[in-house]
Amino acid sequence: MSLARSLFLSIGLLCSATIAIAEEEYEWQSERIHSDLPLYTFDWDDIWPRGYSDPEIIAGCESQVSFGDWRFTPNPDDEFGESYWYRFSNYGVFHCAANFHKADSRGELDQGAFSRGLFVRMGTARHQGEAWELWALQVGFVPGSDYTLLARQAKDELVTRFTVLQHRCPRSQVREAKGLDIWTTRYCSINTRRELLSFARRMLREPSLGTLELATDEEGSN
């Protein structure tokens, strides 16, 4: 075989491989993130709801994140993405926490899956020339907490909209038991604030899962 023909075949094979890679379907990931103990407590300044700092007020809780009904809208590039709803409300006056109800539609929120936790502003990052705040829903207290990674462009306003980040877990932090038939055991184990913030910064560079935004009273139940 001539050298010219050999080179032609090699280039052809390389082009075919490149086209095959380009045509691979993008895999959207939202692994469950879990810590053995809650990573953020009230010693962290940017955690809500939390008690008022005004000494003239006897008791009360304040939040940087708006309470109400929130709608998740999936990234339009994710053909399998599905919308859902959250209802965020305050737990009480003397002991501060957020109640979370989650359901497929707004009309089902009263009977939606219930959990309790806190909103955490973990830190900041820059992406595409813009300053971003990195947030998480810290859900549950015992045994440990689950996390949903969120972001928003930095601003001094009550939060009414988040970008929901992917959870593409590093292999070294995947925990999974084999041999249990179809039953899922896999989750992403992250047990320090530093690891979670670093993970969120990486996920900010990935396409987002979608947006989570406070709904108006006029929006429907679907």
Helices and strands as residue ranges (DSSP letters): H 3-22, E 33-35, E 47-48, E 50-51, E 61-62, E 68-74, E 84-90, E 98-103, G 106-111, E 113-127, E 130-139, E 145-153, E 161-164, G 171-173, E 174-175, E 187-189, H 193-204, E 210-214
